[in-house]
Amino acid sequence: MKKMNARVLGNEDGETVVLAHGYGGTRFVWDDVVPALAARFRVVVFDWSFSGAVAASGGGERYCSSYYALADELVALMDELGVRQAA
């Protein structure tokens, strides 16, 4: 989880919502919407390994070579967090 700067916020009993940023962004792009979502849901925000935020913290790789690699990265994070179903 540290590798991807993941944070889990909000209602632990609620449905899990996973928010992923795009290229050139970081998990902080969601700061304005997370408080409203966290009132009702368990919210997961994270940085992809290609983001500057992960590279700056010494984790991850500078890029993912394919969409499969991105999917594997997200599945590994969800496994680590024990998330079996998310929106």
C-alpha positions as CSV (number, residue, x, y, z in Angstrom):
1,M,0.0,0.0,0.0
2,K,2.9,2.4,0.7
3,K,4.2,1.9,-2.8
4,M,1.1,3.5,-4.3
5,N,0.5,6.1,-1.5
6,A,-3.0,4.5,-1.0
7,R,-5.4,6.0,1.6
8,V,-8.7,4.5,2.8
9,L,-11.2,7.0,4.1
10,G,-14.8,7.2,5.2
11,N,-17.4,4.7,6.2
12,E,-15.8,1.3,6.9
13,D,-19.2,-0.4,6.6
14,G,-20.2,1.3,3.3
15,E,-19.7,0.1,-0.2
16,T,-16.2,0.7,-1.4
17,V,-15.5,3.4,-4.1
18,V,-12.1,3.4,-5.8
19,L,-10.9,6.7,-7.3
20,A,-8.1,6.5,-9.9
21,H,-6.4,9.6,-11.3
22,G,-5.3,10.0,-14.9
23,Y,-1.9,10.5,-16.5
24,G,-0.1,13.6,-15.0
25,G,-2.2,13.6,-11.9
26,T,-2.0,12.3,-8.3
27,R,-4.5,11.1,-5.7
28,F,-4.9,14.7,-4.6
29,V,-7.1,15.4,-7.7
30,W,-9.9,13.9,-5.6
31,D,-9.5,16.1,-2.5
32,D,-12.6,18.1,-3.3
33,V,-15.0,15.1,-3.7
34,V,-13.6,12.7,-1.1
35,P,-15.3,14.3,1.9
36,A,-18.8,14.0,0.4
37,L,-18.2,10.4,-0.7
38,A,-16.6,9.4,2.6
39,A,-19.7,10.3,4.5
40,R,-21.5,7.4,2.8
41,F,-18.8,5.1,1.3
42,R,-15.4,3.6,2.1
43,V,-13.2,5.5,-0.4
44,V,-9.9,4.3,-1.7
45,V,-7.6,6.9,-3.4
46,F,-4.1,6.0,-4.6
47,D,-1.3,7.0,-7.0
48,W,-0.4,4.9,-10.0
49,S,3.2,3.8,-10.1
50,F,3.8,6.1,-13.1
51,S,2.8,9.2,-11.1
52,G,5.5,11.6,-10.0
53,A,4.2,11.3,-6.4
54,V,5.2,7.6,-6.3
55,A,8.5,8.1,-8.1
56,A,9.3,11.0,-5.6
57,S,8.6,8.7,-2.6
58,G,11.0,6.1,-3.9
59,G,8.3,3.5,-4.6
60,G,7.0,2.0,-7.8
61,E,8.3,2.2,-11.3
62,R,8.4,5.2,-13.5
63,Y,5.8,3.8,-15.8
64,C,3.5,0.8,-16.5
65,S,4.3,-0.9,-19.8
66,S,0.7,-1.8,-20.6
67,Y,-2.9,-1.7,-19.5
68,Y,-2.4,-5.2,-18.2
69,A,0.3,-4.0,-15.9
70,L,-2.0,-1.2,-14.6
71,A,-4.7,-3.8,-14.0
72,D,-2.3,-6.1,-12.2
73,E,-1.2,-3.1,-10.1
74,L,-4.7,-2.2,-9.1
75,V,-5.7,-5.8,-8.4
76,A,-2.7,-6.2,-6.1
77,L,-3.6,-3.1,-4.2
78,M,-7.2,-4.3,-3.8
79,D,-6.0,-7.7,-2.6
80,E,-3.7,-6.0,-0.1
81,L,-6.7,-3.9,1.2
82,G,-9.0,-6.9,1.2
83,V,-11.4,-5.3,-1.3
84,R,-13.4,-7.9,-3.1
85,Q,-16.1,-5.6,-4.7
86,A,-16.0,-1.9,-5.5
87,A,-17.7,0.7,-7.6
